[in-house]
Amino acid sequence: MHKNGKARALQAMELESGIGRQWRLWKWASFSASEKIAEQEGGKYEMAVYAAQCSNLKRLLPICIDWESACWAMAKSWLDVQVDVELAQFPQGRLREKQYEDDMNGTPSQGNLASLPSAGPDSWPCHVLDQQPRDLPALLQKLHSSEIVHEAVSRACKEQHRQIEMNLMIGDIAHLLDLLWSWISTSEDDQNSLRPYGDPQMVRFGAHVVLVLRYLLGDEMKDAFKEKLTTVGDLILNMYTMYLFSKQHEELVGVYASQLARHLCIDLFVQMMEQRLDSSMHVKYKLFLAAIEYLPFSSGDVSKASFEDIVERVLSRSREVKVSKYDEKLSDVAEQHRLQSLQKAMVVQWLCFTPPSTISDSEIINVKLLLKALMHSNTLFREFALISMWRVPKMPIGAHMLLSFLAEPLKQPKDMLLSCDDHDVTENLHEFEEWHEYYSCDATYRNWLKIELEISAVPSADLSSEEKENAIAAAKEVLNSSLSLLLRDGSSWLNAADGSLFESTEHIFLELHATATLCLPSGECMCPDATLCTALTSALYSSVSEEDVLKRKLMVNVAVSPRDKYCLEVALRCVAETGDGFGLHVSNDGGLLATVMAAGFKGELNRFQTGVTMEISRLDAWHSDSEGSLEIPATYVVRGLCRRCCLPEIILRCMQASVFLAESGEPPEHRNELIELVSSPQSGMLQLFSQHQLQEFLLFERDCSLNATEYQEESSMVDA
């Protein structure tokens, strides 16, 4: 009975009673023992020990008072049954092989194969079989609702981390994602989308589950599950990004926001940038890095967001009319509209940050950002110039903020910028320098005006000689800086004599869209209605001749803005012609559309309330086709409009300063130059003046002459 040192007695006993009979006997004995102990109300742990040997869950689960022990007990029980079922399907060939091996070893076979009993489900107590789950989902369901499970276990099944475990056990990731989102999603009453609702730890866990699943599964996902992981996963990642943002962790948002779908990523970054617009430069730079480091600067993949997409959206939205609530005072409305220029300007700072050298092509990206900053700044400079016509000491804060943002980037060598083979670079850089000169001149004038208003409130006899000298010096500085701009060598200021890309054979239209408010001479805003819109439409038509209206097919449309009841949406459209839309724009004044709008900005509209001016909020001009599809910008129209409004105003300010100098006994040195400039056909200045402005110019000249004559007479009398 011994071979290779192994006892064969037990094998013989097993074979005599049939394979597995001993094991089945043990299970039945254990089942009987567990039931007997239960009937006698014996020890529950002793009962559970026997119940564990035969998978008698009814007697085993009562001592499992926590979720882990109950789950493992049920899993072991279910596994034992599954193993026994598998053995019952053991191939008969293996049994024949076993019999042949025993014969070779001299062990007598015990009957034929048909007499070998199987170890099937019938070998288990029927009560035990009824307790077993059919599969893993059924096992977990029993933990939820089975009567034999302890109450604490059923309660634990409702806990979040247990539900996560159970979904992972059965591999139902789609349901897990739905669960996670239901736990962390914002409530319907929560209007602030940047303040997530729910457990922050659960939000973070959900976000990392999504990232891990996307990384591990990749392209192997089935379509249905891929859609679930994309849609619900994006919602969870979006929520966690907003949570990080609400906790001032701007440096981390790029990791998660960059994994979102294109539209969600762009919307989220735009929202965050708008929220941090008034924050410190340090905070804004962290958000800038989060976008520039984790997103491509530009992307050819339409499904992926890029930094360029985000910036374009931020810049575009900054120029839109905001939904506003105002106080009762109409003067507050005008002031709030002027303050919006500051918000527009602050957006440009996102383009003035220097990209880190760690990203690829950082120098090229820096140049692209600077070029975009120049282009957008020039657009804003044009708008700001048209709302800073008022002769008041208050500075146009938006324009000066733009200049301060771009001062540092433009101090760097411009070699890289100018090396770009792009006409827009040189053109925009040149226009920026022209606006820098204009606003410097404007600031000089406002500085003098502030001094002049201060000393005018004091009797002349009470003024010190130093105060008088400061005012005279400031007035002379106004003349010098203004004449430097007006009499510059080379091309004239803000030259708009651009050539068109279109052929005269094409059927091209010019369009100008403006958002504006109507301001009374007192500075208060008017609240427009349908009647006022009709009157303004008629007045704009009458600003040019009827012949031009018919020949150029001029169309004017004025309506109240749906976003701001104090704003008007003005749309002009006319047919392009040679010199205005086709070929070289020789007149350098913006053409027909600029003529129409200039009358509104100067407050000289025919058949309209006297002195009412249009205060611009947004202004754009395009070339369009016959179907109205916008094609390329018609920048010359807006630049020409600025020339029509700004240059006459600069000359009138010079005349105002000249009158002051004449009153102070300082004969203006540049009066004749100004007169020659306005009257000269070569300068083209005369056509930029309106009739009212020419009258004002002549009045200033008369006052200047009278003051100079009076001062000379007074001096002669003193000398006599």
Long-range contacts (C-beta under 8 A, 24 or more apart in sequence): 3-105, 8-107, 11-107, 12-107, 15-107, 15-110, 16-110, 18-110, 18-115, 18-116, 18-117, 19-116, 19-117, 19-119, 20-87, 20-117, 20-119, 20-123, 21-117, 23-119, 24-119, 24-123, 26-53, 27-53, 27-54, 27-123, 27-124, 27-125, 28-54, 28-125, 30-54, 30-56, 31-56, 31-125, 31-127, 31-128, 34-59, 35-59, 52-76, 52-77, 54-124, 54-125, 54-128, 55-80, 55-81, 55-124, 55-128, 55-131, 55-132, 56-125, 56-127, 56-128, 56-131, 57-128, 57-131, 57-132, 57-148, 58-127, 58-131, 58-148, 61-146, 61-148, 61-149, 61-150, 61-153, 62-148, 62-150, 64-149, 64-150, 64-153, 65-150, 65-152, 65-153, 66-152, 66-153, 66-156, 67-143, 67-152, 67-153, 67-156, 67-157, 67-159, 67-162, 70-143, 70-149, 70-150, 70-153, 71-140, 71-143, 74-133, 74-139, 74-142, 74-143, 75-139, 77-131, 77-132, 78-132, 78-133, 78-139, 81-121, 81-124, 81-128, 81-129, 81-132, 84-119, 84-120, 84-121, 84-123, 84-124, 85-120, 85-121, 87-118, 87-119, 88-118, 88-119, 88-120, 88-121, 90-118, 90-119, 136-169, 136-170, 137-170, 140-166, 140-169, 140-170, 160-202, 173-213, 173-225, 173-228, 173-229, 174-224, 174-225, 174-228, 174-229, 176-209, 177-209, 177-210, 177-228, 177-229, 177-232, 177-233, 177-236, 178-228, 178-232, 180-205, 180-206, 180-209, 180-232, 180-236, 181-206, 181-232, 181-235, 181-236, 184-236, 184-239, 185-235, 185-239, 186-239, 193-242, 193-271, 194-242, 194-245, 194-246, 194-271, 194-272, 194-275, 195-242, 195-246, 196-239, 196-240, 196-242, 196-243, 196-246, 200-243, 203-236, 203-239, 203-240, 203-243, 204-240, 204-243, 206-236, 206-239, 206-240, 207-236, 207-237, 207-239, 207-240, 207-256, 209-236, 210-236, 210-237, 210-259, 211-237, 211-256, 211-259, 214-259, 230-261, 234-260, 234-261, 234-264, 238-264, 238-268, 241-268, 242-268, 245-272, 245-275, 248-283, 250-276, 250-283, 250-286, 250-287, 250-290, 251-286, 251-289, 251-290, 252-290, 253-287, 253-290, 254-289, 254-290, 254-291, 254-293, 254-294, 254-295, 255-294, 257-290, 257-291, 257-294, 258-294, 258-295, 258-305, 260-305, 261-303, 262-302, 262-303, 262-304, 262-305, 262-309, 263-305, 265-295, 265-305, 265-310, 266-305, 266-309, 266-310, 266-313, 269-305, 269-310, 270-310, 270-313, 270-314, 270-317, 273-310, 273-314, 273-347, 273-350, 274-314, 274-317, 277-343, 277-346, 277-347, 278-346, 281-349, 284-349, 284-350, 284-353, 285-353, 288-350, 288-353, 289-356, 292-355, 292-356, 292-359, 292-365, 293-356, 293-358, 293-359, 297-361, 297-365, 297-368, 308-368, 311-350, 311-351, 311-369, 311-372, 314-347, 314-350, 315-347, 315-372, 315-376, 318-343, 318-344, 318-347, 319-344, 319-379, 319-618, 320-563, 320-618, 321-515, 321-561, 321-563, 321-564, 321-567, 321-617, 321-618, 322-563, 322-564, 323-563, 323-564, 324-564, 324-566, 326-566, 329-524, 330-524, 330-525, 330-526, 330-527, 331-522, 331-523, 331-524, 331-525, 333-517, 333-524, 333-525, 333-566, 334-517, 334-519, 334-523, 334-524, 334-525, 334-615, 337-517, 337-525, 337-566, 337-615, 337-617, 338-387, 338-615, 339-397, 340-617, 341-380, 341-383, 341-384, 341-387, 341-396, 341-397, 341-398, 341-399, 342-397, 342-398, 342-401, 344-380, 344-383, 344-398, 345-380, 345-384, 345-397, 345-398, 345-399, 345-401, 345-402, 345-405, 346-401, 348-373, 348-376, 348-377, 348-380, 348-402, 348-405, 348-406, 349-405, 351-376, 352-405, 352-406, 352-408, 352-409, 354-409, 363-416, 366-416, 367-416, 367-417, 367-420, 370-409, 370-410, 370-417, 371-417, 371-420, 371-422, 371-424, 371-425, 371-428, 373-405, 373-406, 373-409, 374-406, 374-428, 374-429, 374-431, 374-432, 375-424, 375-428, 377-402, 377-405, 377-406, 377-432, 377-435, 378-428, 378-431, 378-432, 378-435, 381-431, 381-432, 381-435, 381-438, 381-439, 382-619, 382-638, 382-639, 382-641, 382-642, 383-616, 383-617, 383-618, 383-619, 385-435, 385-438, 385-642, 385-645, 385-646, 386-601, 386-616, 386-619, 386-641, 386-642, 386-645, 387-615, 387-616, 388-442, 389-601, 389-602, 389-613, 389-645, 389-649, 390-523, 391-449, 391-653, 391-656, 392-446, 392-449, 393-446, 393-447, 393-449, 393-450, 393-453, 394-446, 395-443, 395-446, 396-439, 396-442, 399-435, 399-439, 400-439, 400-443, 403-436, 403-439, 406-432, 431-494, 431-639, 434-493, 434-494, 435-494, 437-484, 437-485, 437-493, 438-485, 438-493, 438-494, 438-646, 440-481, 441-478, 441-481, 441-482, 441-484, 441-485, 441-650, 444-474, 444-477, 444-478, 444-481, 444-482, 445-478, 445-482, 445-653, 445-657, 447-474, 448-474, 448-475, 448-477, 448-478, 448-657, 452-660, 468-664, 471-660, 471-664, 472-661, 472-664, 472-666, 475-657, 475-658, 475-660, 475-661, 475-664, 475-666, 476-657, 476-661, 476-666, 478-653, 478-654, 478-657, 479-654, 479-657, 479-658, 479-661, 479-668, 479-669, 479-670, 482-650, 482-651, 482-653, 482-654, 483-654, 483-670, 483-673, 483-674, 485-650, 486-647, 486-650, 486-651, 486-654, 486-677, 487-673, 487-677, 492-588, 492-643, 492-683, 492-684, 493-643, 493-647, 494-639, 494-642, 494-643, 494-646, 495-588, 495-639, 496-585, 496-588, 496-589, 496-590, 496-635, 496-636, 496-637, 496-639, 496-640, 496-643, 497-584, 497-585, 497-586, 497-587, 497-588, 497-636, 498-584, 498-585, 498-635, 498-636, 499-583, 499-584, 499-585, 500-576, 500-581, 500-582, 500-583, 500-584, 500-585, 500-623, 501-632, 502-576, 502-581, 502-582, 502-623, 503-582, 504-578, 504-582, 504-583, 507-575, 507-625, 507-626, 508-575, 508-576, 508-581, 508-582, 508-623, 508-624, 508-625, 509-573, 509-574, 509-575, 509-576, 509-623, 509-624, 509-625, 509-626, 509-628, 510-573, 510-574, 510-575, 510-576, 510-580, 510-581, 510-591, 510-592, 510-593, 510-621, 510-622, 510-623, 510-624, 510-634, 510-637, 511-571, 511-572, 511-573, 511-621, 511-622, 511-623, 511-624, 511-628, 511-630, 511-634, 512-570, 512-571, 512-572, 512-573, 512-593, 512-594, 512-597, 512-619, 512-620, 512-621, 512-634, 512-637, 512-638, 513-569, 513-570, 513-571, 513-572, 513-618, 513-619, 513-620, 513-621, 514-569, 514-570, 514-571, 514-572, 514-597, 514-614, 514-616, 514-618, 514-619, 514-620, 515-561, 515-567, 515-568, 515-569, 515-570, 515-616, 515-617, 515-618, 515-619, 516-567, 516-568, 516-570, 516-600, 516-614, 516-615, 516-616, 516-617, 517-566, 517-567, 517-568, 517-614, 517-615, 517-617, 518-568, 518-612, 518-613, 518-614, 518-615, 519-612, 519-613, 519-614, 519-615, 520-611, 520-612, 521-603, 521-611, 521-612, 525-566, 525-615, 526-566, 526-612, 527-565, 527-566, 528-560, 528-565, 528-566, 528-568, 529-560, 530-560, 533-558, 533-559, 533-560, 533-568, 534-558, 535-607, 535-608, 536-568, 536-570, 536-600, 536-605, 536-608, 538-607, 539-599, 539-600, 539-605, 539-606, 539-607, 539-608, 540-570, 540-572, 540-596, 540-597, 540-599, 540-600, 540-605, 542-605, 542-606, 542-607, 543-595, 543-596, 543-599, 543-600, 543-605, 543-606, 544-592, 544-595, 544-596, 548-592, 552-577, 552-592, 554-592, 554-596, 556-596, 567-617, 568-614, 570-597, 570-600, 570-614, 572-596, 572-597, 573-624, 576-623, 581-623, 581-634, 585-636, 585-640, 587-640, 587-684, 587-687, 588-640, 588-643, 588-684, 589-640, 589-643, 589-644, 589-684, 589-687, 589-688, 590-636, 590-637, 590-638, 590-639, 590-640, 590-641, 590-643, 590-644, 591-636, 591-637, 591-640, 593-621, 593-637, 593-641, 594-637, 594-638, 594-640, 594-641, 594-644, 595-644, 597-641, 598-641, 598-644, 598-645, 598-690, 599-690, 601-641, 601-645, 602-645, 602-690, 602-692, 602-693, 604-690, 604-691, 604-692, 643-688, 644-688, 647-685, 647-688, 648-685, 648-688, 648-689, 648-690, 648-693, 648-697, 651-677, 651-678, 651-685, 651-697, 652-693, 652-696, 652-697, 652-700, 655-697, 655-700, 655-701, 655-704, 656-700, 658-700, 658-704, 659-700, 659-703, 659-704, 659-707, 662-703, 662-704, 662-705, 662-707, 662-708, 662-711, 663-707, 663-711, 665-711, 665-715, 667-708, 668-704, 668-708, 671-701, 671-704, 675-701
